[in-house]
Amino acid sequence: MNIIHIQELDFEYIASIMNKACEFKNNSTKKQPYNIANGYTLANVFFEPSTRTSLSFEVAMKNLGGHVITFHNDASSTKKGESILDTLKTISVYSDIIVLRHHDCDLIDQIPDIINKPIINAGNGSSEHPTQALLDLFTISQHIDIYSMRQLSILFVGDIKHSRTIHSLVYLLNSFFNSDIQYYCYPFCCDDNLMNNNNTVSSFDNIHNFDVVYSTRLQNERFDNLSHDIKTQSNLLINQSVVDKMKPGSILMHPLPRNHEIDPEVDNDPKCVYFSQIENGIYVRMAIIHSMIEQCSAKCPF
Ligand code: NCD
């Protein structure tokens, strides 16, 4: 099974990942070694920069007892003109699971036709980031009882158009939960597919209404010409006075990296959970790798 588009995951699968991640999290203090991935190799193949996604996949695989190989584009034969498909075919010979991040939104859809190893989409351009959405959902569920609450209200702040993390999480929340989703967006960053007059706000005045506030940075790399105006107008600073207005029990999330949109002075406020998102990424990715290995070994018992 691949994880390419969030739309391809059903509720049963998502619930199984949430439960398994919870189990891994509860056992994490025991520092218990797992041998679930013994003999398996995960390939981290990142054509765009990454800190959390690549490292957490590596830690997750190693926690399960598996190996990790890391592809370095700048030192690879792509520099001699090798095509990306040949590169991926080659990597698939050395590995059992491929984690791919690439700026081309459409490339990921071609991969299952050319390699027969499970593939995980770790970000395809500005389009999707399904495993981040799963870890975001897990983080929300650790703080808010989303399974029994009547409606979850969430405010997405920032670059709505280009944030793949937002696109994937919005899909999950709209499909499986009763969610009231609102957007507060940077100039030139509106997403016409998601936003309309009824779900768009232009200040933090009503921030006390939301259970979750999810901030993102301006995705500079998606602009051909990034004017000084866009940059300076894209600082919807969340500082202590904004966090203080959030409702008790609500949470402030960010997929990170941040630029200037959240003042580090609020980092230790209990509402700020972006560092928990980082940690939860390990458990959710352990759960994803575990499910893939279970399916591999079911198919090929010897
Ligand atoms: C995000 C990404 O790469 O899409 N980061 C992440 O994976 N944790 C967000 C971003 O780059 O702004």
Boltz pocket constraint, residues with backbone or C-beta under 6 A from the ligand:
constraints:
  - pocket:
      binder: B
      contacts: [[A, 49], [A, 52], [A, 53], [A, 122], [A, 123], [A, 129], [A, 132], [A, 164], [A, 165], [A, 216], [A, 217], [A, 219], [A, 255], [A, 256], [A, 257]]
      max_distance: 6.0
